[in-house]
Amino acid sequence: MEKVIVIGAGLAGSEAAWQLARRGVPVELREMKPGKMSPAHHTPHFGELVCSNSLRSDQLENAVGLLKEELRRCGSLIMACADEHRVEAGGALAVDRHAFAAAITQQIKNHPGITVAEGEVTEIPAEGNVIIATGPLTSEALSAEIAGLFPDSKYLNFFDAAAPLVTFESIDMDSAWFASRYDRGTPDYINCPLSREEYDAFWTELTQAQEAEVHGFEDAGVFEGCMPVEVMARRGRDTLCYGPLKPVGLKDPRTGREPFAVVQLRKDNAQGSIYNMVGFQTHLKFPEQKRVFSMIPALKNAEYVRYGVMHRNTFLDSPRLLDRYYRVRGNERLMFAGQITGVEGYVESTASGCLAALELARRLEGKAPIDFPRETAMGAMALYVSDQSVVNFQPMNVNFGLIPQLGYRVKGKRNKNAAISQRALEALAGLDLGV
């Protein structure tokens, strides 16, 4: 069988190499460490965790917990090493970072089907199947090469300036209404009004809220092209009312009048299960976002599937460029995996590498794709990344908002999420995973 080249030995690349090799596909894994390090990495090991030793919740009532269980059932190397080197962290899966990365490295290097080639990759191989899994800090040389693949597209976003996303079912629609400004066209926005008193209280807390720290490998230039909402607010008490919170052309059907201020939410996926807070790019700490934005009456109980972020990131405009198998549209021998595709988080990166490898192995065997269904976390994430209806694509963690609802009522959020997870695992059990 022909060799596959995997570029990058982070979580996504290591997982992809492992899944291919255990299915009899020879792999050449190319990694620039230890000869060259990114600003965020410090050890020569593969699968190095940079920011935290926690892989987040391990409970099936949480979407990332479901994703972990799906990976385990797919024979994930990353999950096996995480479970072997876990440390006590309540309901979360935390690991001994160094032992975890060392175990991944040892397994990869000892596998007879994987050849490791050290050194920076500056050119994309002109032939053969390639999985590029170089992460959010892809080197300048390789970034330029990737640019050459997509000359007519906005292919890479170097700074991630994203507003928070909330689930539709958590919005208090008794305090909001659907409408477009001046009732033009279709009612595309959910409008969340604030009275003068509510706005003043919100503005005061927003201007005083704590901002997140900027990492050493990030660049303050991120703020030049997109002003955080808290910075805009500090320019004057009513500045937001002439910007993202302007009420002009929006009459509250309950009063027949324009509110003092309006926060607009825009649908972020075709299903209408997730909404974007328009104009709310922010650098506030996550707990501060939840605290302050919950002062908006319609969002008092909002469930955030992604908080606002402003940091250096390199990711593809994947809905326009990749299909549901993480293949480049029109050039399917090239695939991407990991955070460069717009999945956010260690577990999500691992899952993208796993799915890409499973699909490639099937193709090399002359078999039809597996097509992970949207009811699974892995399938829902891949379909989000490749969904051409997504507006203003931004990186996202896995969440239940990406997965279809049950279609019947289950009392209690945890019970409902557990039922969604059970349905996902049953769907996964019906797939031919090849090993």
C-alpha positions in Angstrom: 0.0 0.0 0.0 1.3 3.5 -0.8 2.8 5.6 2.0 1.0 8.5 3.6 2.9 11.6 4.7 1.6 13.2 7.9 3.1 16.6 8.7 3.1 17.6 12.4 3.3 15.3 15.4 0.9 17.2 17.7 -2.2 15.5 19.0 -4.0 15.5 15.6 -0.9 14.3 13.6 0.1 11.7 16.1 -3.5 10.3 16.2 -3.7 10.3 12.4 -0.4 8.5 12.0 -1.4 5.9 14.6 -4.9 5.2 13.1 -3.4 4.8 9.6 -0.5 2.5 10.8 -2.8 0.2 12.8 -4.8 -0.3 9.6 -1.7 -1.4 7.7 -1.0 1.9 5.9 2.7 2.9 6.0 3.2 6.4 7.4 6.0 8.9 7.3 5.5 11.4 10.1 7.4 14.6 9.6 8.0 16.8 12.7 10.3 19.9 13.0 11.0 19.3 16.7 13.6 19.1 18.2 15.6 20.9 15.5 13.1 23.8 15.5 10.5 24.7 18.1 7.4 26.9 17.9 7.3 29.7 20.5 4.7 27.7 22.5 6.6 24.3 22.8 9.4 23.4 25.1 10.1 19.6 24.9 11.0 17.3 22.0 8.0 15.0 22.7 5.1 14.5 20.4 1.6 15.5 21.5 2.9 18.2 23.9 0.2 20.0 25.8 0.9 23.7 25.9 -1.7 25.6 28.0 -3.2 23.0 30.4 -3.0 19.5 31.7 -6.7 19.1 31.5 -8.6 17.5 28.6 -11.8 18.9 30.2 -14.9 16.9 31.3 -15.0 13.2 31.2 -18.7 12.9 31.8 -21.2 11.8 29.1 -23.5 14.7 30.1 -20.9 17.0 28.5 -20.2 17.0 24.7 -16.4 16.8 25.1 -16.9 13.8 27.4 -18.9 12.1 24.6 -16.2 13.0 22.1 -13.6 11.3 24.4 -15.7 8.1 24.6 -16.2 8.0 20.8 -12.4 8.3 20.4 -11.9 5.5 22.9 -14.2 3.3 20.9 -12.2 4.2 17.7 -9.0 2.9 19.4 -7.5 6.3 20.0 -3.8 6.4 20.9 -4.2 9.8 22.5 -7.0 8.7 24.7 -5.2 5.5 25.7 -2.1 7.5 26.8 -4.3 10.0 28.6 -6.2 7.3 30.5 -2.9 5.7 31.4 -1.4 8.9 32.8 -4.4 10.6 34.3 -4.2 12.5 37.6 -7.0 13.2 40.0 -9.2 16.1 38.8 -12.8 15.3 39.8 -15.0 14.8 36.7 -12.3 16.1 34.4 -9.6 14.1 32.6 -6.3 15.7 33.6 -2.9 14.1 32.8 0.7 14.2 33.8 1.7 16.3 30.8 5.3 15.1 30.5 4.5 11.4 31.0 1.5 11.7 28.6 3.6 13.2 25.8 6.5 10.8 26.4 4.1 7.8 26.1 2.7 9.1 22.8 6.2 9.6 21.5 7.3 6.1 22.5 4.3 4.5 20.9 4.7 6.4 17.7 8.5 5.7 17.4 8.1 2.1 18.3 5.4 1.3 15.7 6.9 -0.6 12.8 4.5 1.0 10.3 5.6 4.6 11.2 8.8 6.3 10.1 9.6 9.6 11.8 11.4 12.2 9.7 12.8 15.1 11.8 13.2 18.6 10.3 11.0 21.6 9.3 8.7 21.0 6.4 8.8 24.0 4.0 7.1 22.4 1.0 4.0 20.4 0.6 4.8 17.1 -1.2 3.7 17.3 -4.9 2.4 13.8 -5.0 0.8 11.2 -2.8 -1.6 11.5 0.1 -0.7 14.1 2.7 -2.3 15.1 6.0 -1.2 18.5 7.3 -1.6 18.8 11.0 0.7 21.7 11.9 -1.5 23.5 14.4 -2.3 27.1 15.1 1.4 28.2 15.1 2.2 26.8 11.6 5.6 28.1 10.5 5.8 31.0 8.1 7.4 28.9 5.3 4.7 26.3 5.4 2.0 28.9 5.8 3.2 30.4 2.5 3.0 27.0 0.9 -0.6 26.6 2.1 -1.4 30.0 0.7 -0.3 28.7 -2.7 -2.9 26.0 -2.5 -5.7 28.5 -2.3 -4.7 31.6 -4.4 -8.3 32.7 -5.0 -9.6 32.3 -1.4 -9.3 34.0 2.0 -7.5 30.9 3.1 -6.0 31.7 6.5 -7.0 33.8 9.4 -4.0 34.8 11.4 -5.8 36.5 14.2 -8.9 34.9 15.8 -11.2 37.7 16.9 -14.5 35.9 17.6 -17.7 36.9 19.4 -19.4 34.5 21.9 -21.9 31.9 20.7 -25.0 30.8 22.6 -27.5 28.1 22.1 -31.0 29.1 20.8 -32.8 27.1 23.4 -31.1 29.0 26.2 -32.2 32.4 25.0 -35.2 33.9 26.9 -37.5 34.7 23.9 -40.0 36.3 26.3 -37.4 39.1 26.5 -36.4 39.1 22.8 -37.9 39.0 19.4 -37.1 38.1 15.8 -36.7 41.1 13.3 -34.4 42.7 10.9 -33.7 46.4 11.1 -36.6 48.5 9.7 -38.3 45.1 9.0 -36.4 44.8 5.8 -36.1 41.3 4.3 -36.5 38.3 6.4 -36.4 38.5 10.2 -32.9 37.1 10.5 -31.9 38.5 13.9 -32.9 37.9 17.5 -33.1 41.3 19.2 -32.4 41.5 22.9 -33.5 45.0 24.3 -32.1 46.9 27.3 -33.7 49.8 29.1 -31.7 52.8 30.1 -31.3 51.4 33.6 -30.3 47.9 32.4 -27.9 49.4 29.9 -26.2 51.6 32.4 -25.7 48.7 34.8 -24.4 46.5 31.9 -22.0 49.3 30.7 -20.6 49.9 34.2 -19.7 46.2 34.6 -18.4 45.8 31.1 -15.9 48.7 31.4 -14.6 47.3 34.7 -14.4 43.6 33.9 -11.1 41.7 33.9 -9.4 41.0 30.6 -7.5 37.8 29.8 -3.7 37.9 29.6 -1.9 38.0 26.3 0.5 35.0 25.9 4.1 35.6 25.0 3.7 34.1 21.6 0.7 36.2 20.7 0.7 39.7 19.2 -1.1 42.8 20.5 -1.7 43.7 16.8 -4.8 41.5 16.9 -6.6 44.4 18.5 -5.9 46.9 15.6 -8.3 45.3 13.1 -11.1 44.5 15.5 -11.8 46.5 18.6 -13.0 44.5 21.7 -16.5 45.5 22.8 -15.1 46.4 26.3 -12.6 48.8 24.8 -15.3 50.4 22.7 -17.4 50.8 25.8 -14.7 52.7 27.6 -14.7 55.4 25.0 -17.9 56.7 26.4 -21.1 55.7 28.1 -23.3 55.8 25.0 -20.6 54.7 22.4 -22.1 51.2 22.1 -25.5 52.7 21.4 -24.1 54.1 18.1 -22.3 50.9 17.4 -23.2 47.2 18.0 -26.1 48.0 20.4 -27.8 50.7 18.3 -31.6 50.4 18.5 -32.4 52.4 15.3 -35.0 50.7 13.2 -35.9 48.0 15.8 -39.3 48.4 17.5 -40.0 46.2 20.4 -43.4 44.5 19.6 -44.3 44.6 23.3 -44.1 48.4 23.5 -44.2 49.6 19.9 -41.1 51.7 20.6 -37.4 51.5 20.0 -35.6 50.3 23.2 -32.7 52.3 24.6 -30.2 49.7 23.3 -30.4 46.3 21.5 -28.0 43.4 21.4 -28.5 41.5 18.2 -27.9 37.7 17.8 -27.3 36.2 14.3 -27.9 32.6 13.4 -24.5 30.8 13.2 -25.5 27.5 11.6 -28.0 26.2 9.2 -30.0 24.4 11.9 -30.5 27.7 13.9 -29.4 26.0 17.1 -26.5 28.4 17.7 -26.5 32.2 17.6 -23.6 34.7 17.5 -23.5 37.9 19.6 -23.1 40.5 16.8 -20.2 42.9 17.4 -19.2 41.3 20.8 -15.6 40.4 20.0 -13.9 40.5 23.4 -10.8 39.8 25.3 -12.5 39.4 28.7 -11.8 36.4 30.8 -14.4 33.6 30.3 -16.0 33.9 33.7 -16.3 37.6 33.3 -18.0 37.2 29.9 -20.6 34.9 31.5 -21.1 37.3 34.4 -21.4 40.5 32.4 -23.3 39.3 29.4 -25.8 37.6 31.6 -26.9 41.1 32.6 -28.6 41.3 29.2 -32.2 40.2 30.1 -32.7 37.8 27.2 -29.3 36.1 28.0 -29.7 35.8 31.7 -29.6 32.0 31.4 -27.6 31.7 28.2 -25.6 28.6 27.5 -22.3 29.6 25.9 -20.9 27.0 23.4 -17.9 29.3 22.7 -16.8 32.4 24.6 -15.3 35.4 22.8 -11.6 35.2 22.0 -8.9 37.5 20.6 -5.6 35.7 20.1 -3.2 34.7 17.5 -4.4 31.7 15.6 -3.9 30.2 12.1 -6.9 28.4 10.7 -8.4 27.7 7.3 -11.7 29.1 6.0 -12.6 25.4 6.2 -16.3 25.5 5.1 -15.1 26.9 1.7 -12.0 24.7 1.5 -12.6 21.3 3.1 -15.2 18.6 2.9 -16.6 16.5 5.7 -13.6 14.2 5.6 -11.1 17.1 6.1 -10.0 16.8 2.4 -9.3 19.8 0.3 -12.2 20.3 -2.1 -11.0 19.4 -5.6 -7.6 18.2 -4.4 -8.6 15.2 -2.2 -5.1 13.8 -1.9 -4.4 16.7 0.6 -6.1 16.7 4.0 -5.9 18.9 7.0 -6.4 18.0 10.7 -6.2 19.7 14.1 -6.6 23.3 15.0 -5.6 24.6 11.6 -9.1 23.3 10.4 -10.9 25.5 12.9 -11.6 22.8 15.6 -10.8 24.3 19.0 -9.3 22.2 21.8 -7.0 19.2 22.4 -9.7 16.6 22.2 -11.3 18.1 19.1 -7.9 18.2 17.4 -7.4 14.5 18.2 -10.8 13.7 16.8 -10.2 15.5 13.5 -6.9 13.6 13.1 -8.7 10.3 13.9 -11.6 10.9 11.4 -9.3 12.1 8.6 -7.1 9.0 9.0 -10.1 6.6 9.2 -11.5 8.0 6.0 -8.2 8.0 4.2 -7.5 4.3 5.1 -10.9 3.4 3.7 -10.2 5.2 0.5 -6.8 3.5 0.1 -8.6 0.1 0.6 -11.0 1.1 -2.2 -14.0 1.2 0.2 -16.8 3.8 0.6 -16.4 6.5 3.3 -17.7 5.8 6.8 -19.8 9.1 7.0 -19.9 9.6 10.7 -23.5 10.8 11.2 -24.3 14.2 12.7 -25.7 12.4 15.8 -22.2 11.6 16.8 -19.8 14.2 18.2 -17.1 13.4 15.6 -19.6 13.6 12.8 -21.2 16.9 14.0 -17.8 18.5 14.4 -16.7 17.5 10.9 -20.0 18.7 9.4 -19.7 22.0 11.1 -16.1 22.5 9.8 -17.3 21.8 6.3 -20.7 23.5 6.4 -20.8 26.1 3.6 -23.8 27.8 5.2 -21.8 28.9 8.3 -21.4 32.7 8.4 -18.1 34.2 9.6 -16.5 30.8 10.4 -14.5 30.8 13.6 -12.9 28.0 15.7 -15.2 26.2 18.0 -15.2 23.5 20.7 -17.5 20.5 20.3 -20.9 21.2 21.9 -24.4 19.7 22.0 -25.6 22.6 19.9 -23.9 21.0 16.9 -25.8 17.7 17.4 -29.5 17.3 16.4 -31.9 17.4 19.3 -33.7 14.2 20.4 -37.1 15.1 19.0 -38.8 14.2 22.3 -38.7 15.8 25.7 -36.4 14.6 28.5 -36.7 16.3 31.9 -33.4 17.9 33.1 -30.5 19.1 31.1 -28.1 16.4 32.3 -30.6 13.7 31.5 -31.2 15.2 28.1 -27.5 15.4 27.3 -27.0 11.8 28.6 -29.7 10.6 26.2 -28.0 12.5 23.3 -24.8 10.8 24.2 -26.4 7.4 24.4 -27.9 7.9 20.9 -24.5 8.9 19.6 -22.7 5.8 20.9 -25.4 3.6 19.5 -24.9 5.2 16.1 -21.2 4.8 16.4 -21.6 1.1 17.2 -23.3 0.6 13.9 -20.3 1.9 11.9 -17.6 -0.3 10.4 -14.4 1.3 11.8 -12.1 -1.2 10.2 -10.3 -2.7 13.2 
